[in-house]
Amino acid sequence: MKNIKLRIRLKLFLIFILIFPITGEAQWLPDVRLTNNSGSSMNCEIASNGTYSYIVWQDNRDMRTEIYFKRSQDGGQNWESDVRLTNPPSNPTVPHIAASGSNVHIVWTDNRDGNFEIYYKRSTNNGTIWSSDTRLTNNSNVSTNPRIAISGSNVYVIWRDTRDMGYSLYFIKSTDGGVSWGSETRLSTESFALVGNPDIGVSGQNIHLIWPDSHLSNLPEMYYKRSTDGGNSWGANTRLTFDSAVSESPAISVSGAYIYITWYELRDMNNEIYFKRSSDNGNTWGNDTRLTFGPLLSQNPAIVSSGELVHIVWHYGVTNFEIYYSKSNNLGMNWTSPVKISTSNSSATQASIATVFNAVNVVWHDTRNGSTNTEIYLALNPTGNVSSINFLGSEIPGKFELNQNYPNPFNPETKIRFTLPASGKISLKVYNILGKEVNSLADNNLNAGIFEYNFNGSALNSGVYFYKLEFTGYDGKYFSDMKKMMLVK
């Protein structure tokens, strides 16, 4: 019944936008309840790839906490039944999820060994069948709050750990898709530091970490660290915030050379959401940008990026929290006004966000059904992830093609047209004459058709550049092509 209602709402919405074209931001559908049991479902995380959306969460419906999983095969419109993933005589908590291709990877904290350790499991067929649990840590102290990221066959996990007299940041990786794992590496070396919950983002061999750390003061500040060789070596810890207020709950998203981070902070005598970006793979960072200005508390942001688009969600309130959303259409330079996307009238918190096709999916846990019966809810924006790619025609082309940009030479704008005979995920990137990526234009899931990207090179110097299109189809098809263009100012 729940899926039927969601399909009806989606059809009505699509009819509406066909009759009344939308001139502003795309609209959010009414939020939908995804779990329904007598226990508490909470700490949910969402990931997506292709047409699939995946959710994990912790749930105590079985008289003890277990990890559960749920998936949608159509971008969040319809959802399958809950699947229980753990069955130990313990209380596994705080799951995190990442997806790439048909592979889905999950990590969580588990005390089945008498102390808290990090556990992992994977599926290689879109969440249909799951491997057995794999213990990643083995020490007598507390290992908790893991995060996971994927790049090809490399799987990276970070967590916070108390084995070194205070919380430290640790890292471990697999180079064979999670079959085997290397040694643990300690990444923060200061004693008695209070390392808060970390986050991780990847692009190719570049790994980017963000976490709150208080080793230089009693109040945590945001710190950043990166590896450019798949975690074999690491750069120095870089402090990103410099004020006398608490900085907490960071989230990170990476799109090519662009790195976006968000967190909440008390510097304005109130918890507000802040944003910061690097456009050169973490070498330099822009100024802090305050995104919220409400009288109540804005906390626990989550972030996802796709090409030029950046999306952020958070919860806002004091006792009755709601989920709010803001979007940037231009690489984080400008932001839309915050929009409330939940209708809890109780407490909606701990939001997580993912994009699939043109849609944006947001999940959170919600107490509108009773304070002791927390459930997972979803908000869906069917057309919220549309970037600067213009759709020119739905007639299915006979072949893949990346056209020469026009005009060429250009100053500062040009158009890049390409055709796709199949549906899948594309990336469109610009490189300089040395082969260094200077802009990630698009990272989108697209249906078959003819498309055109409007590229503005005003931020670049005159010279020769290359633009590269890569396509990975849901049926396994792959296409790649690169062409040269010249910017003359």
C-alpha positions in Angstrom: 0.0 0.0 0.0 2.8 2.4 0.9 4.5 1.8 -2.5 1.2 2.3 -4.3 0.6 5.7 -2.6 4.2 6.8 -3.5 3.7 5.9 -7.1 0.4 7.8 -7.2 2.0 10.9 -5.7 4.9 10.6 -8.2 2.6 10.3 -11.2 0.5 13.3 -10.0 3.7 15.3 -9.6 4.9 14.5 -13.1 1.5 15.4 -14.5 1.7 18.7 -12.6 5.2 19.7 -14.0 4.1 18.8 -17.5 1.1 21.1 -17.3 2.7 23.9 -15.2 6.5 24.2 -15.9 8.6 24.8 -12.9 10.5 28.1 -13.0 12.2 27.8 -9.5 13.7 24.9 -7.6 12.2 21.5 -8.2 9.6 20.3 -5.6 9.9 17.7 -2.9 7.3 15.0 -2.7 5.6 14.4 0.7 7.8 12.4 3.0 7.2 8.6 3.2 7.6 6.2 6.1 10.0 3.3 5.2 10.0 1.2 8.4 7.1 0.0 10.5 7.8 -2.1 13.6 7.4 -1.9 17.3 11.1 -1.2 18.0 13.2 1.8 17.2 14.8 2.2 13.8 17.6 4.9 13.8 21.1 6.0 12.7 20.2 5.4 9.0 22.6 6.0 6.1 21.8 6.0 2.4 24.0 5.4 -0.7 23.1 5.0 -4.4 24.6 3.8 -7.7 22.9 3.6 -11.1 19.2 3.1 -10.5 19.7 1.6 -7.0 19.3 3.3 -3.6 20.4 1.5 -0.5 19.7 2.2 3.2 21.2 0.7 6.4 20.2 1.4 10.0 20.2 0.0 13.5 17.0 -1.5 14.8 15.9 -3.1 18.1 12.7 -4.8 16.9 14.3 -8.2 17.8 14.8 -7.4 21.5 18.4 -6.3 20.8 19.9 -4.0 18.3 20.7 -5.4 14.8 21.8 -3.9 11.5 19.0 -3.8 8.8 19.1 -3.1 5.1 16.6 -1.9 2.5 16.9 -1.1 -1.2 15.1 0.6 -4.1 15.7 -0.4 -7.7 14.1 2.7 -9.2 15.7 5.7 -7.6 13.8 5.7 -4.4 10.2 5.5 -5.7 9.5 2.0 -4.5 11.2 0.1 -1.7 11.6 -3.6 -1.0 11.2 -5.4 2.4 13.6 -4.9 5.3 16.5 -7.3 5.4 18.3 -8.2 8.7 22.1 -8.3 8.1 23.5 -9.2 11.6 22.6 -11.9 14.1 25.3 -11.8 16.9 24.5 -11.9 20.6 25.5 -8.3 20.9 24.3 -4.8 19.9 25.8 -3.7 16.6 25.4 0.1 16.0 26.2 3.1 13.8 26.3 1.5 10.3 27.7 3.3 7.3 27.3 2.3 3.6 29.0 2.8 0.3 28.1 1.5 -3.2 29.9 1.3 -6.6 28.7 -0.7 -9.6 26.9 -3.8 -8.2 29.0 -3.8 -5.0 27.6 -2.6 -1.7 29.8 -2.3 1.4 28.8 -1.8 5.0 30.7 -1.1 8.2 29.5 -0.8 11.8 30.5 -0.9 15.5 30.0 -4.2 17.3 30.7 -5.4 20.9 30.3 -9.2 20.3 33.9 -9.6 21.3 33.5 -8.1 24.7 34.7 -4.7 23.5 33.7 -2.4 20.6 35.3 -3.4 17.3 34.7 -2.5 13.6 33.0 -5.1 11.5 32.4 -5.2 7.7 30.3 -7.1 5.2 29.6 -6.8 1.4 27.3 -7.7 -1.4 28.5 -8.1 -5.0 25.0 -8.3 -6.5 23.3 -5.0 -5.5 22.4 -6.2 -2.0 20.7 -9.5 -3.0 23.2 -11.8 -1.2 25.6 -10.8 1.6 29.0 -12.1 2.8 29.6 -13.2 6.3 30.7 -10.6 8.9 34.4 -9.6 8.8 36.1 -8.2 11.9 38.5 -5.4 10.9 39.9 -4.3 14.3 41.4 -6.4 17.2 42.4 -4.5 20.3 41.2 -4.3 23.9 40.0 -0.7 23.6 37.0 1.0 21.9 36.9 1.2 18.1 33.8 3.1 16.9 32.1 5.5 14.4 33.4 3.9 11.2 33.1 5.4 7.7 33.6 3.7 4.4 34.4 4.8 0.8 35.1 3.0 -2.5 37.2 3.7 -5.6 37.3 0.9 -8.1 38.4 -2.2 -6.2 39.9 -0.2 -3.4 37.8 0.0 -0.2 38.8 2.4 2.5 37.6 2.5 6.2 38.3 5.0 8.9 37.2 5.1 12.5 38.0 6.6 16.0 39.9 4.4 18.5 40.9 4.8 22.2 44.0 2.4 22.2 46.4 5.4 22.3 45.3 7.3 25.4 42.5 9.3 24.0 40.7 9.0 20.7 42.9 8.7 17.6 42.0 8.4 13.9 42.7 5.0 12.2 42.6 3.8 8.6 42.5 0.4 6.9 42.1 -0.5 3.2 41.3 -3.4 0.9 42.7 -3.5 -2.7 40.5 -6.5 -3.8 37.0 -5.2 -3.2 36.8 -6.2 0.5 38.1 -9.8 0.2 41.2 -9.2 2.2 42.5 -6.2 4.3 45.8 -4.6 5.0 47.2 -3.4 8.3 45.7 -0.6 10.4 47.3 2.8 10.2 47.1 5.5 12.9 46.6 8.9 11.2 46.4 11.2 14.2 49.4 11.0 16.5 48.6 13.5 19.2 48.2 12.0 22.7 45.0 12.7 24.7 43.3 14.3 21.6 39.5 14.1 21.5 39.0 13.1 17.9 35.3 13.4 17.0 33.3 11.5 14.4 35.3 11.5 11.0 34.2 11.4 7.4 35.9 10.3 4.2 35.6 11.1 0.5 37.5 9.7 -2.5 38.2 10.4 -6.2 40.5 8.0 -8.0 43.7 7.6 -5.8 42.9 10.7 -3.8 41.5 10.1 -0.3 40.2 13.0 1.7 39.5 12.9 5.5 37.8 15.4 7.8 37.4 15.2 11.5 37.0 17.4 14.7 40.1 17.5 16.9 40.8 19.2 20.2 44.6 18.5 20.6 45.5 22.2 20.5 42.6 23.5 22.6 39.7 22.3 24.8 37.3 22.9 21.9 37.3 20.8 18.7 38.3 22.4 15.4 38.0 20.9 11.9 41.1 19.1 10.6 41.8 17.7 7.1 44.2 15.1 5.8 44.7 13.5 2.4 46.5 10.8 0.5 47.2 11.0 -3.2 48.3 7.4 -3.7 45.4 5.3 -2.5 46.4 5.5 1.2 50.0 4.3 0.9 51.3 7.6 2.3 49.6 10.6 3.9 50.1 14.4 4.0 50.2 16.5 7.2 47.1 17.2 9.3 45.7 20.6 8.2 43.6 22.7 10.5 40.7 24.3 8.6 38.8 26.3 11.3 40.3 28.9 13.6 37.8 30.3 16.2 36.9 29.8 19.9 33.7 27.8 19.3 32.9 24.1 19.1 33.0 22.7 15.6 31.3 19.3 15.3 29.8 16.7 13.0 31.7 17.1 9.7 30.6 15.7 6.4 32.6 15.6 3.1 31.9 15.0 -0.6 34.4 14.9 -3.4 33.8 15.6 -7.1 37.0 15.4 -9.1 39.4 18.2 -7.8 36.6 19.8 -5.8 36.3 18.9 -2.2 33.3 20.1 -0.2 32.9 20.0 3.6 30.2 21.0 6.0 29.8 21.0 9.8 27.9 22.8 12.5 29.5 25.3 14.8 28.7 27.5 17.8 30.8 30.6 16.8 27.7 32.8 16.4 26.3 32.0 19.8 24.1 29.4 18.2 24.6 26.1 16.3 24.8 27.0 12.6 25.7 25.1 9.5 29.0 26.0 7.8 30.5 25.1 4.4 34.0 25.2 3.0 35.5 24.0 -0.3 38.8 23.4 -2.1 38.9 23.5 -5.9 42.4 22.1 -6.2 42.3 18.7 -4.6 42.9 20.0 -1.1 46.0 22.2 -1.7 44.2 25.4 -0.8 40.8 26.1 0.9 38.3 28.9 0.5 36.7 30.9 3.3 34.1 29.5 5.7 30.5 30.1 4.5 27.6 30.3 7.0 24.5 28.6 5.4 21.9 29.0 8.2 20.7 32.0 10.1 17.8 30.7 12.2 17.1 31.3 15.9 17.1 27.6 16.8 19.7 24.9 16.5 21.0 23.7 13.1 23.0 20.5 13.5 24.4 17.3 11.9 24.6 18.2 8.2 25.1 15.6 5.4 26.4 16.5 1.9 26.5 15.0 -1.6 27.9 16.5 -4.8 27.4 15.7 -8.5 29.1 17.8 -11.2 28.3 21.4 -10.4 25.6 20.5 -8.0 26.1 20.3 -4.2 23.3 19.3 -1.8 23.2 19.7 2.0 20.7 18.5 4.6 20.5 19.0 8.3 18.1 19.0 11.2 16.8 22.3 12.8 14.9 23.0 16.0 15.3 22.6 19.8 13.1 19.7 20.9 10.9 19.3 17.8 13.4 19.1 14.9 12.7 19.1 11.2 14.9 18.3 8.2 16.1 21.2 6.0 17.7 21.3 2.6 19.8 23.7 0.6 21.5 23.4 -2.9 24.2 25.0 -4.9 24.1 25.0 -8.7 27.6 26.4 -9.1 30.2 24.4 -7.2 29.3 25.7 -3.8 29.6 29.4 -4.7 25.9 30.3 -4.1 23.2 28.6 -2.2 19.4 28.4 -2.3 17.4 29.4 0.7 16.8 26.5 3.2 13.7 24.5 2.5 11.9 22.3 5.1 11.4 18.8 3.6 10.0 16.8 6.6 6.6 17.1 8.2 7.4 15.4 11.5 5.9 17.9 14.1 7.9 15.8 16.5 11.6 15.2 16.0 13.2 14.4 12.7 17.0 14.1 13.0 20.2 12.5 11.6 19.5 13.0 7.9 21.5 11.3 5.2 21.4 12.2 1.4 22.2 10.6 -1.9 21.5 11.3 -5.6 20.3 8.8 -8.2 19.5 9.7 -11.8 18.0 13.2 -11.6 16.5 12.5 -8.1 17.6 13.4 -4.6 16.9 11.0 -1.8 17.0 12.0 1.9 16.4 9.7 4.8 16.3 10.3 8.6 14.9 8.8 11.8 11.7 10.3 13.1 9.6 10.1 16.3 6.3 11.2 15.0 4.9 7.7 15.6 5.9 7.8 19.3 9.0 8.7 21.3 9.8 5.0 21.8 9.0 4.0 18.3 11.5 5.8 16.0 11.0 5.0 12.3 12.9 5.8 9.1 11.4 8.3 6.7 12.3 9.4 3.1 11.8 12.6 1.2 12.2 12.4 -2.6 12.9 15.2 -5.1 12.4 13.6 -8.6 14.1 16.4 -10.5 16.4 17.9 -7.9 19.7 16.8 -9.4 19.5 18.4 -12.8 22.8 20.2 -13.6 24.0 22.3 -16.5 23.4 19.5 -18.9 20.6 20.3 -21.4 18.5 17.4 -22.7 18.2 17.9 -26.5 16.3 14.8 -27.7 14.9 11.5 -26.5 15.4 9.7 -29.8 17.9 6.9 -29.1 21.1 7.5 -31.0 22.8 4.7 -32.9 26.2 5.2 -31.3 28.2 7.0 -28.6 29.6 10.3 -29.7 31.5 13.2 -28.1 31.3 16.2 -30.4 33.8 19.0 -30.9 32.9 21.9 -28.7 31.5 25.0 -30.3 32.6 27.7 -30.7 36.2 26.8 -30.6 38.3 28.8 -29.8 36.0 30.3 -27.2 35.9 33.1 -24.7 34.6 32.4 -22.1 31.7 30.1 -22.9 31.3 27.1 -25.2 29.0 24.1 -25.7 29.9 20.4 -25.4 27.5 18.0 -27.0 27.4 14.2 -26.6 25.1 11.3 -27.5 24.3 8.2 -25.5 22.6 5.1 -27.0 22.2 3.6 -23.5 21.4 4.6 -19.9 24.2 4.9 -17.3 26.5 7.1 -15.4 28.6 9.8 -17.1 31.5 12.0 -16.0 32.6 15.0 -18.0 35.9 16.6 -16.9 38.4 19.2 -18.1 42.2 18.8 -18.0 45.0 21.3 -18.7 47.9 20.7 -21.2 49.8 18.8 -18.4 47.0 16.4 -17.9 45.9 17.8 -14.5 42.2 17.9 -13.9 41.0 21.5 -13.6 37.2 21.1 -13.5 34.7 18.3 -13.0 31.7 19.4 -15.0 29.3 16.6 -14.5 28.9 13.4 -12.6 25.3 12.3 -13.5 23.1 9.3 -14.2 21.5 9.9 -17.6 19.0 8.1 -19.8 19.8 7.5 -23.5 19.5 10.6 -25.6 21.3 13.7 -26.9 22.8 16.2 -24.4 24.7 19.5 -24.4 26.7 21.0 -21.6 27.2 24.8 -21.4 30.8 25.3 -20.1 32.0 28.6 -18.8 35.8 28.9 -18.7 36.0 32.3 -17.0 37.9 30.8 -14.1 40.6 29.4 -16.3 43.6 31.1 -18.0 44.0 31.2 -21.8 45.4 28.0 -23.2 44.7 24.6 -24.6 42.5 22.3 -22.6 41.1 18.8 -23.0 37.6 17.6 -22.1 36.9 13.9 -21.5 33.6 12.0 -21.4 33.4 8.6 -19.7 30.2 6.5 -19.7 29.5 3.3 -17.6 26.2 1.7 -18.5 23.9 -0.2 -16.2 24.3 -3.1 -18.7 28.1 -3.0 -18.5 28.7 -0.9 -21.6 31.7 1.5 -21.4 32.6 4.5 -23.6 35.4 7.1 -23.3 36.6 9.9 -25.5 38.6 13.1 -25.2 38.8 16.2 -27.4 40.9 19.4 -27.4 39.6 22.9 -27.0 41.2 26.3 -26.9 40.3 29.2 -24.5 41.5 32.6 -25.8 40.9 35.7 -23.6 
